């Protein structure tokens, strides 16, 4: 009885809803976003030595700044944003910089040590961080080689604005009388031309 009732309901649904409409429906499972973090003010960061990675040590969650982006891991996934407060989007892999971040960086921060040596870090405010990033971008753009189009050099024997007229290589160096276009009929078969010294009379 239940099977019959389900069959009738499915048939009624198929009749009432057009097939193209049903085909266009797709179920998408969204990836959840991390919960927002309440900041009393712009976070101060610290540069981890020899990594190029900034961390926000005074926040309970891991928050990194690298290459103009704020990065945040949450529940085994990574998210990034250009604003530390909001705008997080899912990042489908582990960011490359994370391999340079030691897992015990918080302990090293608290104990002022790095790789067994004393670590005298300096706190960087949010405006200073933005200035540092903009300066690095400008320096990188200056150090990158600029590709400029080279002007075409005039080649010897070529008049400016006119392509060089060249003879085919097979004709160069031949005397004028040996050129194919100037041969007389019959010469290509080894027969002397009419009126020549080998003509039979």
Steps between C-alpha positions, in 0.01 A plus 500: 500500500783737588678423172182575306453829684862604436463410134186712464671795673806474274279480190303807610825689560637402159182621329475829688871600475644535149799279427734790399429663835586180687816453297622849588482439874830397659579443863812686610655442837669821616824497696441662839689818581694540824329684784585870523769615740429806712789742486520783754720676247725429203726210603870553553718244327850359533726391216619140534874501420610376156143425389345824371190402700334727757295354784250656740619350832241663728201328335380157609463377140788470253501809281777559247583777254692411186519642148223753556251247642381410848495122544310288749472122549176364637379140539761364261434758228670824406336837442638833387386860480643842430329625815578349838142559619290340226478389138647154558495262204591135486851418371512149356852407614758569768674830417864468402631726778364272773782251451739765637298558819613284794211329681631632837531860391278619789735346757797657325319833509430478871855390583666754265697232318536382141694193397658485847614863490371811667230668297451876534184544297328831435129551488362647178181703501241465227589831325870407510420158354315660208792737435748210508291301255461792257873570516581134427265502202671812360847351550400175330358688202827696467722193519307300242653529151303718264439347158535766233448454130829534313488716186571309182852564377538577130683219325780565250376525144144580602360843434295647779131441454550255213563130532825377358467351155696180485561263218449131559823339618511264204534795263760696689852473365393365162589689188200660329510263206455195730180616664198283412280782388757610241585158351400441144264216408675164473796598714372309801515171304865536402417601141687795358282792398423547130776679318769388748829335410365145540206542263492249217456643159 
